[in-house]
Amino acid sequence: MTESAGIHRTSLGRAACRILRVTGPLVEVEYTAGIAMHDQVAIGPAGLPGEVVAITGDVVTVQAYEYTGGLAPGQPVRPEGRPLSVRLGPQLLGGIFDGLLRPLAGAGDWLLPTAQLGAAGDGVWAFSPLVAGGEQVAEGQALGELRGTGPVPVRVLVPPGCGGTVEEIASAGEHPPDAVVAVVDGVDVTLGPVWPVRRPRPVRERVRTREALGTGQRVIDLLFPVARGGTVAVPGGFGTGKTMLLQQIAKWCDADVIVYVGCGERGNEMADVITELSELQDPRTGGPLADRTVTIANTSNMPMMAREASVYTGMTVAEYFRDMGLDVVVIADSTSRWAEALREFASRTGALPAEEGYPAGLASSIAAFYERAAAVTTLGGDRGSVTVIGAVSPPGGDMTEPVTAHTERFVRCLWTLDRDLAYARHYPAVSWAGSFSRDVPVLAEGHRAAGDGAWALRRDRVGGVLAEADRLADLVDLIGITALPPRERISVLAGRLVREGVLQQSALSPRDAYCAPEKTAALADAVLAVVGRCRELVDSGVPASTVEAVDFGPLVRAREESGPHDAAGVAARRDALLAGLEEVRS
């Protein structure tokens, strides 16, 4: 029997059907009894992978995941008798795969089209049973654990929909990922389960969490935080730093597992990601960060329709680790290229196009993808989460185009990247005016419970300073800073101090690439305290020009000169500057 009831239908005796028409990635074949939607098929003599996406009368429409050159009408198409599925397991950690989860390591310059989907790999893993034969187990319960998987604990779980008596359990020893290590109520349980990529893995319930995902990036953690299990869109035009920001989050966020999906990415950018992850030291373990990262590299020169499957593949991998009680982050770069694959295939089918040629179901597809993110109670009773961060690449920076507009409707957070900030070399170029976080109220409760009751007020004050400075910016351009009243001049100064002393952060700085929450709070409090003192000075009659002439360099440089956790160093610089401002008063 198979590991999960209903996932696989045997293909014994299933007759091959014939190709009727080929146009790009679209292959039309004749209908044969038993074929179903989303079934995996092998196309042509080479057995190219494909998936059934429509059945109309006697014609079955198949989406091919490889180059279809050379296919011809009359050639056979063999149904596999199961949905498009991948093999999960410990071999994923530290691995690099294509959009169908085929390993790229050792694949040569080009992956062969006939490479097995979701291959188990050649490694063996040390299995230690946690239950004995004859015990009663429920779905999601741990049957055993795997050793030698690096920093991430990997367990073998009772499959969804299964439970009962443990009829057989393997003894401690080494096994390949496709080995059967237990039999529960007549169901074989393999070390690495097989799961359909388009079917969300079931959970006991979704839960509301008050815990933020720490990213180590001040502008995010301070102004636009995301809760664990939340969703984020990162729209930005060319050159605004999307890939760099996502790489920073992959390096520094406090998730247990990172799933990085390069969906239509340029090959050199993916190579940079892979190289940096392999070289970066994991702050938790001291080993390579890649040991708890799964990289799905579906670059722009790979078959386009594999992009469409890659985001679901990445989500399935994330849910697999989530079910073990882990916090997982899925980074998809970029969902715009995924949507382009949907548009390409829709045009081939002759579907009536919607805005800018995208299919009419684009909004539903985007919603279905982000809907799989959640903080949950797993079937086994553990708490886990999948947080999704998706980059959006609007053509020409047009934030009203369909992919960006629809995505904004469904995500909890928006980190809009501003072209003017990027061109001014202000990184991360997250726009404080064009971004939002719908998780702020619930996360404020979490900060209060954790002992940081000032978090919400600190965030509001920093946001207020930025908004006031933006309001005055155009006026300054028209009439000059010297024409403003003293308090407004201090507001302009305050905006500059917040931007340069708090929000700017260099990804190349050994001290400031990552910023701990305590340092973020210290920097924000320091700037707010200095700004408050400056306002007191001008209110007491000190000329604004005299205050503006003060050297604020030590405060601005505190982010670079203090270590990632050095809140005390920031406070010392704040106190020294406040003392200097008192001398100005005298």
Residue pairs with C-beta under 8 A, 6 or more apart in sequence:
1 186
1 187
1 188
2 8
2 187
2 188
2 194
3 159
3 162
3 187
3 188
3 189
3 190
3 193
3 194
4 159
4 160
4 161
4 162
4 187
4 193
4 194
4 195
5 161
5 162
5 187
6 161
7 82
7 83
7 85
7 194
7 195
7 196
7 199
8 81
8 82
8 85
8 194
9 34
9 36
9 81
9 82
10 81
11 78
11 79
11 80
11 81
11 82
14 32
14 34
14 78
14 79
14 81
15 32
15 33
16 32
16 76
16 77
16 78
16 79
17 29
17 30
17 31
17 32
17 35
17 60
17 76
17 77
17 79
18 29
18 30
18 73
18 74
18 75
18 76
18 77
19 27
19 28
19 29
19 43
19 44
19 71
19 72
19 73
19 74
19 75
19 76
19 77
20 28
20 29
20 30
20 59
20 73
21 27
21 28
21 73
22 28
22 68
22 71
22 72
22 73
23 348
24 68
24 344
24 348
25 63
25 64
25 65
25 68
25 303
25 304
25 305
25 344
25 345
25 348
26 61
26 62
26 63
26 64
26 345
26 348
26 349
27 43
27 50
27 61
27 62
27 63
27 64
27 68
27 71
27 77
28 59
28 60
28 61
28 62
29 41
29 59
29 60
29 62
29 77
30 58
30 59
30 60
31 55
31 57
31 58
31 59
31 60
32 60
32 79
34 79
34 81
35 41
35 52
35 55
35 60
35 79
36 52
36 55
37 52
37 53
37 54
37 55
38 51
38 52
38 53
38 83
38 84
38 196
38 198
39 51
39 52
39 79
39 80
39 81
39 82
39 83
39 84
40 49
40 50
40 51
40 79
40 80
40 82
40 83
40 84
40 85
40 117
41 49
41 50
41 51
41 52
41 62
41 77
41 78
41 79
41 80
42 48
42 49
42 50
42 77
42 78
42 80
43 49
43 50
43 62
43 64
43 68
43 71
43 75
43 77
44 70
44 71
44 75
44 76
44 77
45 75
45 76
46 113
46 114
47 78
47 114
48 64
48 65
48 66
48 68
48 71
48 113
48 114
49 64
49 65
49 66
49 100
49 113
49 117
50 62
50 63
50 64
50 65
50 77
51 62
51 63
51 65
51 84
51 309
52 60
52 61
52 62
52 63
53 61
53 62
53 63
53 345
54 60
54 61
54 349
55 61
61 349
62 77
63 305
63 308
63 345
64 303
64 305
65 99
65 100
65 303
65 305
65 306
65 309
66 113
66 303
66 306
67 113
67 303
82 196
83 196
83 197
83 198
83 199
84 100
84 117
84 196
84 197
84 198
84 309
85 117
85 118
85 194
85 195
85 196
85 197
86 100
86 101
86 117
86 118
86 194
86 195
86 197
86 313
86 316
86 317
87 101
87 118
87 119
87 120
87 177
87 178
87 192
87 193
87 194
88 118
88 192
88 193
88 194
88 195
88 316
88 317
88 320
89 120
89 121
89 125
89 154
89 177
89 191
89 192
89 193
90 125
90 146
90 149
90 154
90 177
90 191
90 192
91 103
91 120
91 121
91 123
91 125
91 177
91 192
92 101
92 294
92 317
92 320
93 149
93 150
93 152
93 154
93 257
93 291
93 292
93 293
93 294
94 150
94 288
94 290
94 291
94 292
94 293
94 294
95 103
95 105
95 121
95 294
95 295
96 103
96 104
96 105
96 274
96 295
96 297
97 103
97 104
97 294
97 295
97 296
97 297
97 313
98 104
98 111
98 296
98 297
98 298
98 302
98 306
98 310
99 263
99 296
99 298
99 302
99 306
99 307
99 309
99 310
99 313
100 117
100 118
100 306
100 309
100 310
100 313
101 117
101 118
101 119
101 296
101 313
101 317
102 111
102 115
102 116
102 117
102 118
102 119
103 119
103 121
104 111
104 297
107 115
118 194
120 176
120 177
120 178
120 192
121 176
121 177
122 176
123 176
123 177
124 174
124 175
124 176
125 146
125 147
125 148
125 149
125 174
125 175
125 176
125 177
125 191
126 146
126 147
126 148
126 172
126 173
126 174
127 144
127 145
127 146
127 147
127 156
127 170
127 172
127 173
127 174
127 175
127 181
127 191
128 144
128 145
128 146
128 147
128 172
129 143
129 144
129 169
129 170
129 171
129 172
129 181
129 182
130 142
130 143
130 144
130 145
130 155
131 137
131 141
131 142
131 143
131 144
131 166
131 169
132 166
132 169
133 166
133 167
133 168
133 169
134 165
134 166
135 165
135 166
136 163
136 164
136 165
136 166
137 143
137 158
137 163
137 164
137 165
137 166
137 184
138 158
138 163
138 379
138 380
139 158
139 159
139 160
139 161
139 162
139 163
139 379
139 380
140 157
140 158
140 160
140 204
140 323
140 378
140 379
140 380
140 381
141 157
141 158
141 163
141 380
142 155
142 156
142 157
142 158
142 380
143 155
143 156
143 157
143 158
143 166
143 169
143 181
143 182
143 184
143 189
144 155
144 156
144 169
144 170
144 181
144 182
145 153
145 154
145 155
145 156
146 154
146 155
146 156
146 191
150 285
150 287
150 291
150 292
151 282
151 284
151 285
151 287
151 291
151 292
152 256
152 257
152 291
152 292
152 321
152 326
153 324
154 324
155 324
156 181
156 182
156 189
156 191
157 323
157 324
157 379
157 380
158 184
158 189
158 380
159 184
159 187
159 189
159 193
160 201
160 202
160 379
161 202
162 184
162 185
162 187
162 189
163 184
163 185
164 184
164 185
165 184
165 185
166 182
166 183
166 184
167 183
167 184
167 185
167 186
168 182
168 183
169 181
169 182
169 183
170 179
170 180
170 181
170 182
175 181
175 191
176 191
177 190
177 191
177 192
178 190
178 191
178 192
179 190
179 191
180 188
180 189
180 190
181 189
181 190
181 191
182 188
182 189
183 189
193 320
195 201
195 316
195 320
196 316
197 309
197 312
197 313
197 315
197 316
198 312
200 315
200 319
200 372
201 316
201 319
201 320
201 322
201 323
202 379
203 323
203 374
203 376
203 377
203 378
203 379
204 376
204 377
204 378
204 379
204 381
205 376
205 377
206 229
206 374
206 375
206 376
206 377
207 229
207 375
207 376
207 377
207 383
208 375
208 442
209 227
209 228
209 229
209 375
209 385
209 442
209 446
210 227
210 442
210 443
210 445
210 446
210 449
211 227
211 228
211 443
211 446
212 221
212 225
212 226
212 227
212 228
212 439
212 443
212 446
212 447
213 225
213 226
213 227
213 228
213 230
213 253
213 254
213 255
213 327
213 329
213 387
214 221
214 253
214 254
214 517
215 221
215 248
215 249
215 252
215 253
216 248
216 249
216 251
216 252
216 253
216 513
216 514
216 515
216 516
216 564
217 245
217 248
217 249
217 252
217 428
217 505
217 515
218 502
218 503
218 505
218 515
218 520
218 523
218 559
219 428
219 430
219 432
219 503
219 505
220 226
220 249
220 415
220 428
220 430
221 515
221 517
221 520
222 458
222 459
222 462
222 502
222 520
222 524
223 430
223 432
223 435
223 437
223 459
223 462
223 463
224 413
224 414
224 415
224 430
224 435
224 436
224 437
225 413
225 437
225 439
225 440
225 443
226 232
226 387
226 389
226 412
226 413
226 437
226 439
227 375
227 412
227 439
227 442
227 443
228 327
228 375
228 385
228 387
229 373
229 374
229 375
229 376
229 385
229 386
229 387
230 373
230 387
230 388
230 412
230 413
230 439
231 370
231 373
231 387
231 388
231 389
231 390
231 410
231 411
231 412
231 413
232 387
232 388
232 389
232 390
232 411
232 412
232 413
232 414
232 415
233 335
233 390
233 391
233 392
233 404
233 407
233 408
233 411
233 413
233 414
233 415
234 242
234 245
234 246
234 389
234 390
234 391
234 392
234 415
234 416
234 417
235 391
235 392
235 393
235 394
235 399
235 404
235 407
235 414
235 416
235 417
236 242
236 391
236 392
236 393
236 394
236 397
236 416
236 417
236 418
236 419
236 422
236 429
237 393
237 394
237 396
237 397
237 417
237 419
238 393
238 397
239 419
239 422
239 423
240 397
240 417
240 418
240 419
240 421
240 422
240 429
241 417
241 422
241 427
241 428
241 429
242 333
242 334
242 391
242 393
242 417
243 265
243 269
243 273
243 333
243 391
244 427
244 428
244 507
245 415
245 417
245 428
245 430
246 260
246 331
246 333
246 389
246 391
247 272
247 273
247 276
247 507
248 428
248 507
248 513
249 329
249 331
249 389
250 258
250 260
250 273
250 277
250 293
250 329
250 331
251 276
251 277
251 280
251 289
251 513
251 514
252 283
252 513
252 514
253 329
254 327
255 327
255 328
255 329
255 387
256 292
256 321
256 326
256 327
256 328
257 292
257 293
257 294
257 318
257 321
257 326
257 327
257 328
257 329
258 289
258 292
258 293
258 294
258 328
258 329
258 331
259 293
259 294
259 296
259 314
259 317
259 318
259 328
259 329
259 330
259 331
260 273
260 277
260 293
260 294
260 295
260 296
260 331
260 333
261 296
261 298
261 310
261 311
261 313
261 314
261 330
261 331
261 332
261 333
262 269
262 270
262 273
262 295
262 296
262 297
262 298
262 299
262 333
263 298
263 307
263 310
263 311
263 332
263 333
263 334
263 335
263 337
263 338
264 298
264 299
264 300
264 304
264 307
264 334
264 337
264 338
264 340
264 341
265 297
265 298
265 299
265 300
265 333
265 334
265 337
266 299
266 300
267 299
267 300
267 301
270 295
270 297
270 299
273 295
274 290
274 295
274 297
277 288
277 289
277 290
277 293
277 295
278 288
278 289
278 290
279 288
280 288
280 289
280 290
281 287
281 288
281 289
282 288
282 289
282 291
282 292
283 514
285 291
294 314
294 317
296 310
296 313
296 314
296 317
298 306
298 307
298 310
300 337
304 340
304 341
304 344
305 341
305 344
305 345
307 337
307 338
307 340
307 341
308 338
308 341
308 342
308 345
310 338
311 332
311 335
311 338
311 369
312 369
314 330
314 332
315 330
315 369
315 372
315 386
315 388
318 328
318 329
318 330
318 386
319 328
319 372
319 386
321 328
321 384
322 328
322 376
322 378
322 384
322 385
322 386
323 378
323 379
323 380
323 382
323 384
324 378
324 382
324 384
325 378
325 380
325 382
325 383
325 384
326 384
327 384
327 385
327 387
328 384
328 385
328 386
328 387
329 386
329 387
329 388
329 389
330 373
330 386
330 387
330 388
330 389
331 389
331 390
331 391
332 338
332 388
332 389
332 390
332 391
333 390
333 391
334 390
334 391
334 392
334 393
335 366
335 369
335 390
335 391
335 392
335 403
335 407
336 391
336 392
336 393
336 394
336 403
337 393
339 358
339 362
339 365
339 366
339 402
339 403
342 358
342 359
342 362
342 365
343 353
343 357
343 358
343 359
346 353
346 358
346 359
347 353
347 357
351 359
351 360
352 360
353 359
353 360
354 360
354 362
354 402
355 402
356 401
356 402
358 402
358 403
359 365
362 402
362 403
362 406
363 406
363 409
366 403
366 406
366 407
366 410
367 406
367 409
367 410
369 388
369 390
370 388
370 390
370 407
370 410
370 411
371 410
372 386
372 388
373 386
373 387
373 388
374 385
374 386
375 383
375 384
375 385
376 383
376 384
376 385
377 383
378 384
390 407
390 411
392 403
392 404
392 407
394 401
394 403
394 404
395 401
397 419
398 404
399 405
399 416
399 434
408 414
412 437
412 438
412 439
413 435
413 436
413 437
413 438
413 439
414 434
414 435
414 436
414 437
415 430
415 435
416 430
416 431
416 434
416 435
417 428
417 429
417 430
417 431
418 429
418 430
418 431
418 434
419 429
421 427
421 429
421 430
421 431
422 429
426 499
426 503
426 504
427 504
427 505
427 506
427 507
428 503
428 505
430 503
432 463
432 466
432 467
432 503
433 466
433 467
433 470
437 443
440 456
440 459
444 455
444 456
447 453
447 455
447 456
448 455
448 456
452 517
452 521
454 521
455 521
458 521
458 524
458 525
458 528
461 528
462 498
462 502
462 524
462 527
462 528
465 491
465 494
465 495
465 498
465 528
465 531
466 495
466 498
466 499
468 491
468 494
468 495
469 491
469 492
469 494
469 495
469 496
469 498
470 495
472 484
472 488
472 491
472 492
472 495
473 492
473 495
475 484
476 484
476 492
481 489
481 492
482 545
484 492
486 538
486 543
486 544
487 535
487 538
487 539
489 538
489 544
489 548
490 531
490 534
490 535
490 538
490 544
490 547
493 531
493 534
493 547
493 548
494 527
494 531
494 534
497 527
497 530
497 531
497 552
497 555
497 556
498 524
498 527
500 556
501 523
501 526
501 527
501 552
501 555
501 556
501 558
501 559
502 520
502 523
502 524
502 527
502 559
504 559
505 512
505 513
505 515
505 559
506 512
506 513
506 560
507 513
509 560
511 560
511 561
511 562
511 563
511 564
512 559
512 560
512 564
514 564
515 523
515 559
515 564
516 564
516 565
516 567
518 565
518 567
519 562
519 563
519 564
519 565
519 566
519 567
519 570
521 567
522 567
522 568
522 570
522 571
522 574
523 558
523 559
523 570
525 574
526 555
526 558
526 570
526 571
526 573
526 574
526 577
527 555
529 574
529 578
530 552
530 555
530 574
530 577
530 578
530 581
533 578
533 581
534 547
534 581
537 547
537 581
537 584
537 585
538 544
538 547
540 585
542 584
542 585
546 584
547 581
547 584
550 577
550 580
550 581
550 584
551 580
552 577
554 573
554 576
554 577
555 573
555 574
555 577
558 569
558 570
558 573
558 574
559 570
561 569
562 569
562 570
562 573
563 569
